[in-house]
Amino acid sequence: MVLLARSPPTVPGRDESCPVFGSEDKDMALFHQDRKIADSREHASASEIVGCFSDERGLLSRLALLITGDQATADHCVVNACDMTMQGHSPFRDWLSEWAKSATITSAISQCVGAIRACEATYQNRRCSHNEHLSLSDAERERILSVVLETNPGIVIADLDPLSRAVLVLRLAIRSSIQDCVVRLNVRRTAVVAANCQVMTWLHDLQLKRQSADQRATPDKTYSGVHSPSIAGSDSAKASGTGHGGQEEP
């Protein structure tokens, strides 16, 4: 007697050609669906991106101006950065402000990459012996950036070359390391270190000029007992080649 295998009974209304998912498969499908929903909530929307670039336009334009040296070009860089952000992968909502700065700076660098690289030879034989120039805390960066933003941009553009200005903005605005600057600017590390030294020395002198101007404006004000740390480090730190107790960053 031969027993023939029988097909399992069909369920009315069900497409038997579709695979039947087990509970584990259903859980994974629901997990991925929930993940997509969560990602859409974490990433900035188009309106949020446009709003961020609009709200931060003054700061973004100033950062681009310090790099390019031209206001019209700087304004174009902000628009271009916003367009690139809209067309690319949407950044996380919590990082949107930092993303806007980084995208604008990247656009500005691309507009004057030739002028930046042309300055590399200027720093060929220069060295920096100030460790404090290479190790800045976030608080120091914010304080120094405030000084720069309060300074007439024409003075910054006149006093510093394109490479130094690019390093200045990268280091202060988006906390780039020396190696980050090397990669973004496509120049030698020695040139970036020397340009950074030039920037920090210039900032130190700028602060001294400000303090002197404040003293002349308010001759009766007592400054004794009040210590205002210099941007580039104290004179003793300069002499010893150390400062802030920091190590050279990678």
DADAKA-V151252 format. One record per residue. RES is the residue in one small letter. PHI is phi in degrees with one decimal (* if undefined). Layout:
res=RES phi=PHI
res=RES phi=PHI
This chain:
res=m phi=*
res=v phi=-102.3
res=l phi=-97.2
res=l phi=-95.2
res=a phi=-69.4
res=r phi=-104.6
res=s phi=-70.9
res=p phi=-62.9
res=p phi=-64.0
res=t phi=-86.9
res=v phi=-103.2
res=p phi=-56.6
res=g phi=88.1
res=r phi=-107.7
res=d phi=-79.5
res=e phi=-71.4
res=s phi=-77.7
res=c phi=-84.2
res=p phi=-68.2
res=v phi=-96.2
res=f phi=-87.2
res=g phi=-79.9
res=s phi=-63.3
res=e phi=-68.0
res=d phi=-64.6
res=k phi=-63.4
res=d phi=-63.3
res=m phi=-66.3
res=a phi=-63.2
res=l phi=-65.6
res=f phi=-62.2
res=h phi=-66.2
res=q phi=-65.6
res=d phi=-64.4
res=r phi=-65.1
res=k phi=-64.2
res=i phi=-64.3
res=a phi=-64.4
res=d phi=-62.8
res=s phi=-64.6
res=r phi=-78.8
res=e phi=-80.3
res=h phi=-83.3
res=a phi=-71.3
res=s phi=-83.1
res=a phi=-59.8
res=s phi=-66.5
res=e phi=-68.9
res=i phi=-64.3
res=v phi=-61.4
res=g phi=-63.6
res=c phi=-64.5
res=f phi=-64.5
res=s phi=-71.1
res=d phi=-66.5
res=e phi=-97.2
res=r phi=-57.8
res=g phi=-60.5
res=l phi=-65.9
res=l phi=-62.1
res=s phi=-65.0
res=r phi=-66.3
res=l phi=-61.2
res=a phi=-66.0
res=l phi=-63.2
res=l phi=-63.1
res=i phi=-85.7
res=t phi=-81.3
res=g phi=79.4
res=d phi=-139.3
res=q phi=-67.6
res=a phi=-62.5
res=t phi=-65.2
res=a phi=-63.0
res=d phi=-62.3
res=h phi=-63.5
res=c phi=-63.5
res=v phi=-65.2
res=v phi=-62.1
res=n phi=-64.3
res=a phi=-64.2
res=c phi=-65.3
res=d phi=-63.1
res=m phi=-62.8
res=t phi=-67.9
res=m phi=-66.4
res=q phi=-84.7
res=g phi=-92.2
res=h phi=-71.6
res=s phi=-62.1
res=p phi=-72.9
res=f phi=-64.8
res=r phi=-59.3
res=d phi=-69.1
res=w phi=-103.9
res=l phi=-59.7
res=s phi=-63.7
res=e phi=-65.7
res=w phi=-60.9
res=a phi=-61.7
res=k phi=-64.9
res=s phi=-63.4
res=a phi=-64.9
res=t phi=-66.9
res=i phi=-64.3
res=t phi=-61.2
res=s phi=-63.3
res=a phi=-65.8
res=i phi=-62.4
res=s phi=-64.8
res=q phi=-75.5
res=c phi=-135.1
res=v phi=-61.9
res=g phi=-63.7
res=a phi=-65.5
res=i phi=-66.4
res=r phi=-69.6
res=a phi=-66.3
res=c phi=-83.0
res=e phi=-57.6
res=a phi=-64.0
res=t phi=-61.0
res=y phi=-102.7
res=q phi=-58.0
res=n phi=-106.9
res=r phi=-95.1
res=r phi=-131.9
res=c phi=-118.5
res=s phi=-106.0
res=h phi=-101.7
res=n phi=-62.0
res=e phi=-66.7
res=h phi=-71.7
res=l phi=-102.3
res=s phi=-130.9
res=l phi=-117.7
res=s phi=-78.5
res=d phi=-60.7
res=a phi=-64.5
res=e phi=-65.7
res=r phi=-61.6
res=e phi=-64.6
res=r phi=-65.0
res=i phi=-68.7
res=l phi=-60.9
res=s phi=-60.9
res=v phi=-62.6
res=v phi=-64.1
res=l phi=-68.3
res=e phi=-82.8
res=t phi=-86.9
res=n phi=-55.3
res=p phi=-59.7
res=g phi=-61.8
res=i phi=-68.7
res=v phi=-61.6
res=i phi=-65.7
res=a phi=-73.9
res=d phi=-86.7
res=l phi=-120.1
res=d phi=-80.6
res=p phi=-56.1
res=l phi=-64.8
res=s phi=-63.2
res=r phi=-66.8
res=a phi=-64.7
res=v phi=-63.3
res=l phi=-56.0
res=v phi=-68.7
res=l phi=-61.4
res=r phi=-69.4
res=l phi=-92.5
res=a phi=-78.1
res=i phi=-125.3
res=r phi=56.0
res=s phi=-71.6
res=s phi=-79.2
res=i phi=-59.1
res=q phi=-65.2
res=d phi=-59.4
res=c phi=-63.9
res=v phi=-57.4
res=v phi=-68.7
res=r phi=-67.8
res=l phi=-94.9
res=n phi=58.2
res=v phi=-129.2
res=r phi=-68.0
res=r phi=-60.8
res=t phi=-60.5
res=a phi=-68.3
res=v phi=-64.7
res=v phi=-61.3
res=a phi=-67.5
res=a phi=-66.0
res=n phi=-63.2
res=c phi=-62.7
res=q phi=-59.5
res=v phi=-63.4
res=m phi=-66.6
res=t phi=-65.6
res=w phi=-63.6
res=l phi=-64.6
res=h phi=-62.4
res=d phi=-64.8
res=l phi=-62.9
res=q phi=-66.1
res=l phi=-61.7
res=k phi=-64.2
res=r phi=-65.2
res=q phi=-63.4
res=s phi=-65.0
res=a phi=-66.4
res=d phi=-65.0
res=q phi=-67.0
res=r phi=-69.4
res=a phi=-73.5
res=t phi=-129.9
res=p phi=-65.0
res=d phi=-86.6
res=k phi=-73.7
res=t phi=-89.1
res=y phi=-106.3
res=s phi=-64.1
res=g phi=82.2
res=v phi=-110.3
res=h phi=-107.7
res=s phi=-111.8
res=p phi=-60.6
res=s phi=-74.6
res=i phi=-70.4
res=a phi=-91.2
res=g phi=110.6
res=s phi=-72.4
res=d phi=-63.3
res=s phi=-67.7
res=a phi=-66.4
res=k phi=-63.0
res=a phi=-65.4
res=s phi=-87.4
res=g phi=80.1
res=t phi=-127.5
res=g phi=-179.2
res=h phi=62.3
res=g phi=67.0
res=g phi=-93.8
res=q phi=-103.9
res=e phi=-63.9
res=e phi=-76.6
res=p phi=-68.8
